[in-house]
């Protein structure tokens, strides 16, 4: 279990430092100093998410914070900042993970703060 906690923390740190990049299984495994097979085996044993789902969730959650606090930036700018090449892909991923579009999310957060 300790190995899993270390792996997840190290992986999350790597993702945080590379939010604007496309992050692959190979990237995370290299960062953890493991083969991708060993990394995947440990990750899968303790997580209900795939590696891709984990990376996407972290990016979407962090971008949601940015959407709420950086209203001076467009949603497209934020999507690019978090490694998405187009707004459509970002919108679909965001809605799949948080149940609303980035625009709906931003409006809901701004209404709460008004």
Phi, psi and omega in degrees: 000322178299322179296322179294315180299316178299315180299314181294317179297315180294320179294317179295320176300317180298315180299314180303321182282345185232034184302331183274358183256159169282124185247124183252170173304317178302317180299313181293320179295315177299318179298326180272002182058045179227161170289156180295332179290315179293315178303310182298320180298312180294313181302313182293328182295325187248356184240145175271356179253153169283168177301315180298317179297321179298311180299314181298316181300314180299314180297317181293317179298316180292321179293329177298320176298315180297318178302321184286323186260338182250066181291349177283345179261144177286160177298323178298315178301318179293319178302314178296320181298332181258021170087012178266136182275342178210154184294324182300314179296317178298313180302316180296314180296317181298311181296321179298322184273326185244358173078009176206162180287162175302322179295315177299319179298312181298315180297317180297320180290321180291325177295323178293326184273355182275000000 
